């Protein structure tokens, strides 16, 4: 289980200019990811994502697990 307070602390440190509302929304989204989701390590090469990566964007892709 993810500790929401730890998530809030990390988000505040990582995004010091973000509003309290934005930090809370991001924490809610992270905490809301259930155990049925896992990070994808091998992804399909999509040109759109590649272009955005080249411009400094960072992506984390998740997929729903098919097994319980």
N, C-alpha and C positions, 0 to 999 in steps of 0.2 A: 504494500500500500504506500502511496506517495504522500509525504508530509506537505500539506498545503503551505504552511508557514515557511518551510525551507524553499519551496518553489517561489513564493513571494519575495523572499530575501534575495535569491539569485536573480530574479527578474528586475528587482529594483537596482541591484548593482550593475547588471548588464545593460539596462536601459534607463539611465538616470534622468533623462528628459521626458520619459513617458508619463502620462497622466495616471492618477490612481485608478481611474476607471479602466484604462487600457491594461494596466498591470493586473487588475482583478480579473478581467475578461480572459487574459492569457493564462493566468493560473487556473481558472475554472476549466478552460479547454484542456490543459495538460492533466489536471487531476481527473477530468472526465474520461480520459482514455482508459478503458478497461483492460483486463488481462487478455482479452481475446484479440488485442491488437499487438503487432510486433513490427519493429523497424525493418524495412526492406534494405538488404545490403547489395543485392544484385538487381539493378533496374534496367529497363529497356532504354536504349539511347534515343531520347527524344530531342530533336533539334531545338525546340523552344526552350527546354530546360537547359540545354547546353549553352545557348546564347545568354540566358540569364545568369548562369554560373560564371561565364566569362566576364560578366559585368559586376561580379562580386556578391551575387545572391547566394544564400545557403539554403539548401533544402534537406528535409528529413522526410522520407516517405514511409508510410505505414500501411500495412495490409491487415485485414481481419484474418485471424487464424481459422483454418477449416476444421481443426481437431479440437476437442474439448480440453 
